[in-house]
């Protein structure tokens, strides 16, 4: 998401994802602002677990927010599938 002209202000931001595997291992989801990590959540995946990172942040015009997921399971796994509804999403809204 990129903050548009006139859109500066305080934002509620939320990234969520789920890895498609029943293999145990560590997973992370990270929110980045202009390419720099601003929040990371770590989790030990047991079986198709979802993971969330929320953030309250003041953003300026032109700032951009990205979400990244990684795993230590040792194999390539899909992130988000339709079998359980939306399992990969980002949302945000400006408070003022």
C-alpha positions in Angstrom: 0.0 0.0 0.0 1.3 3.5 -0.8 -0.1 6.5 1.0 -1.6 8.9 -1.6 -1.3 12.6 -1.7 -3.4 14.1 1.1 -3.5 10.7 2.9 -1.0 11.3 5.7 -2.1 10.5 9.2 -2.3 7.7 11.8 -3.1 4.3 10.3 -4.2 0.9 11.7 -2.3 -1.7 9.6 -2.8 -5.5 9.7 -1.0 -8.3 7.8 -2.1 -11.9 8.1 -1.0 -15.1 6.4 -1.1 -18.9 6.7 1.4 -21.4 5.5 0.0 -24.5 3.7 1.8 -27.2 5.6 1.4 -29.5 8.6 5.2 -29.7 9.1 6.5 -28.3 12.3 8.9 -25.3 12.0 9.2 -21.6 12.6 7.3 -19.1 10.5 7.4 -15.3 10.6 5.3 -12.5 9.2 6.8 -9.0 8.9 5.5 -5.6 8.1 7.9 -3.2 6.3 7.7 0.6 5.9 9.6 1.9 2.9 11.6 -1.3 2.8 12.6 -1.4 6.5 11.1 -3.8 9.0 8.8 -2.1 11.6 7.1 -5.2 13.1 7.6 -8.9 13.1 5.7 -11.8 14.6 7.3 -15.2 15.1 5.4 -18.5 15.5 6.1 -22.2 15.7 3.9 -23.7 13.0 2.2 -26.9 14.0 -0.5 -27.5 11.4 -1.6 -25.0 8.8 -1.3 -22.2 11.3 -2.2 -18.5 10.7 0.0 -15.7 11.9 -0.8 -12.0 12.2 1.1 -8.7 12.7 -0.9 -5.6 13.6 0.5 -2.1 13.8 -0.6 1.5 14.7 1.7 3.9 12.7 1.9 7.5 11.6 2.4 7.5 7.8 3.4 10.3 5.4 2.4 10.9 1.8 4.5 8.5 -0.4 5.2 6.0 2.4 4.6 2.4 1.3 3.8 -0.6 3.5 4.6 -4.3 2.5 4.1 -7.7 4.2 6.5 -10.6 4.0 6.4 -14.2 5.2 9.2 -16.7 5.7 9.6 -20.1 7.2 12.4 -22.4 8.5 10.5 -25.6 7.6 13.1 -26.3 4.9 10.8 -26.7 1.9 8.9 -24.3 -0.3 5.3 -23.9 1.0 2.4 -22.0 -0.3 1.2 -19.0 1.6 -2.6 -18.6 1.7 -5.1 -20.9 0.0 -8.8 -20.9 -0.5 -9.6 -24.1 1.5 -10.2 -22.1 4.7 -11.4 -18.8 3.2 -9.1 -15.9 2.8 -5.8 -16.8 4.5 -3.6 -14.1 3.1 -4.5 -10.5 3.4 -3.4 -7.0 4.3 -5.7 -4.1 5.3 -5.2 -0.7 6.8 -7.3 2.4 7.4 -6.5 6.0 8.4 -7.7 7.1 11.8 -7.0 10.8 11.1 
